[in-house]
Structure formats: structure tokens, C-alpha cells
Amino acid sequence: MNPVDQFILLVVSFVANTFSAFSGGGAGLIQFPVLIFLGLSFGVALATHKVASVALGVGAALRYLSSSELERRFVVLMLLYGVPGVVIGGSVILLVPDRIAEIALGILTGCLGVYSMFKSALGQEYNPMHRGQSGMLIGGLVLFFLGVLNGSLTSGTGLFVTLWLVLWFGMDYQRAVAYTLTMVGLFWNGTGAITLGILGEIRWEWLPALLVGSLLGGYTGSHLAIKHGNRWIKRAFELVTLLISVKLLWG
């Protein structure tokens, strides 16, 4: 790539991942379409985007691990149920048309944003629940399904994880976003990148700018989330979900 294209990728990646780290997901809203616009096919763009997204998790983890503690049982839960789902999703997406799935995801994502808008107290306080064996099992099964979506689709699946952690486990937005960015950004996306890299193709020469932008954006967005708290995270979450919904439905 020429220096101009590399600079465009760096800026786009930084902006996309800053918003994603602040709202709890959605980097693919901006970053993935730009990769296609610059000439990559859907499958190659998806695999390249997944690799770059791992740096988002690294950047977020560097910021969150210095200021918050992640509970071991939720780390294990998201790895145990989410990672197999990502492998399955990444294995099938290259074999099936994606338009119907994108429309369905667009509708569901829009509903997330609208639901959050009408629930003013949602995710504003930490209210632990469903921490027993059955509650963790149900929560894990839903995370498995969300892992399948994460492995097969490009935009918005991290937002589903964020809202599920808020709704089912009673986390506040800031805590839920910390889990989403570190576990989904680092481990789920890493698994998806490996799966798609084996089955498909990664455009390695595009990655330096994407990785730097993702790393810096992940750290910056996480810093803003910690600084501004649940109220602003909730507003950012609602905005990003609605934008992703429009983007997916528009095609």
C-alpha cells in the first residue's frame, strides 16, 4: 500500500476503535466498510479486520487492568462458552451468503439501542444477579450464541455481549464494557482471526496501520469510558447501536 492509504487506515482504525472502546463494541461499523472500499473482498476484509481487532483488546486491557479487577469466573465463562462459538461462526461464514444475517442483525442491533434509550436506569448501577449454577449456565449458552455471531459477522456483536452482561448478570455499563473489550476484543477476536486466517486470506501488508490505530484507539476509548462513567457510556452505546443498525440494513 502507498503511504496515503496507510495513513487513511491508521486514522480510520483509531477513530473506529476509540468509539468501540468507549461504547462497548462496534469497531466494524467504520473499519470494515473502509477495507472493502479500498479494494478487499468480503472474506479477506473480514479476516484482516478480525486480526486488527485483537489490538483493540490489547489496548483496552492495558487501560482496564490498571484500574479494575475482572472476576475469574466471568473470564472463564466467556472463554469456555464464547471461544467455541467463535470457531463455529468463523468456519461457516465463508460458505454462506451474509445479506440475510446482516438484515436480521441490523434489526436486532437497532432494538438494543431503542431498548436502552427507554430504560434510563439500565446499567447505571452494579446489581449482581443470576450468579448461581443455573444462571451462569444460561448466561454461558447465550454467550456461546453471541460467539457464533462474533465469528461470522462484522459489526455490533460486542454490543450484544455488553448488553447481555448488563441485563442478565446485573453489571453496570462500565464493568460490562471492560469484560467485552478484554475478553471479546482480545480472545474472541483472536480466535476468529486464527480461524479465518486458516480458512481464508489475511492481507498482512494492511495490518501495521490497522494494528497501531486499534491499539491506540482501544486505550484511548477505555480511558474515556473510565473517566466519564456509566451515563456517557450508555449514551455512546445507544448511538453506536443505532448507527450500526442503519448501516447493516442499508447494506
Sequence and secondary structure as in RCSB ss.txt:
>XXXX:A:sequence
MNPVDQFILLVVSFVANTFSAFSGGGAGLIQFPVLIFLGLSFGVALATHKVASVALGVGAALRYLSSSELERRFV
VLMLLYGVPGVVIGGSVILLVPDRIAEIALGILTGCLGVYSMFKSALGQEYNPMHRGQSGMLIGGLVLFFLGVLN
GSLTSGTGLFVTLWLVLWFGMDYQRAVAYTLTMVGLFWNGTGAITLGILGEIRWEWLPALLVGSLLGGYTGSHLA
IKHGNRWIKRAFELVTLLISVKLLWG
>XXXX:A:secstr
  HHHHHHHHHHHHHHHHHHHHHTS THHHHHHHHHHTT  HHHHHHHHHHHHHHHHHHHHHHHTTT    HHHH
HHHHHHHHHHHHHHHHHGGGS  HHHHHHHHHHHHHHHHHHHH TTTTSS      SHHHHHHHHHHHHHHHHHH
HH SSSHHHHHHHHHHHHH   HHHHHHHIIIIIIIIIHHHHHHHHHHHS   GGGHHHHHHHHHHHHHHHHHHH
HHHHHHHHHHHHHHHHHHHHHHHHH 
